Amino acid sequence: MTKPFLLNEDQRDCLQELSNIAMGQAASLLARLLNVFVELPIPRVNIIEITDLHMALQALDGGERSSAVCQGFAGSGVTGEAMLIFNDSSFDDVAGLMDYQGQQSEDIEIELLMDVANILIGAFIKKFSEQADLNFSQGHPTVLGQHQPIRDLLRPTAHSWHKTLSIEISYNIENHNIHCDLLVLFTEESLPVLQKKIEYLLD
């Protein structure tokens, strides 16, 4: 019988600190791109069942439709994927801050979504891997869907994992109607490797 994977308090705190630094790096790049102040939350780090993850994300829905990008990463015995969920109401403000002219189209919205995702996902994964002494390569970002409830966006991401280490970060832009959630998921097989890395950092 497989021994259940658990994080003790020190390990969780260490992961939260790694995530906090990586989140700050990503937010700094986004702030410079848009010339805004990005509000930084406390990252939520949890070992959860995949079914519980879907329920938790649906709770973020709030009745608003969203668009999402997913990008896989792998290396050093660790694999996972990062998902950026972008509230549809954010597109107008982001387009204005990035000086997009004219009427918005689906292509422009995808371009805006990819621009934000490349910054937030790319910077987070890079800084997190550097701190944990991991060497990740990243796959191509994929648009999961546009203008849909979160529960529908999640369907293509159904995987065979039973448990996952999830890092959830909610980004808000001060004085603008811009909100997005970054969700980083590590596969079940990656958890023992990550735990060893954390133990090394704690020592």
Secondary structure as UniProt FT lines:
FT   HELIX           9..34
FT   STRAND          38..39
FT   STRAND          44..49
FT   HELIX           50..58
FT   TURN            59..60
FT   TURN            62..63
FT   STRAND          66..75
FT   TURN            76..77
FT   STRAND          78..87
FT   HELIX           88..90
FT   HELIX           91..97
FT   TURN            98..99
FT   HELIX           106..131
FT   TURN            132..133
FT   STRAND          137..138
FT   STRAND          142..148
FT   HELIX           150..154
FT   HELIX           155..157
FT   STRAND          163..173
FT   TURN            174..175
FT   STRAND          179..186
FT   HELIX           188..190
FT   HELIX           191..202
//
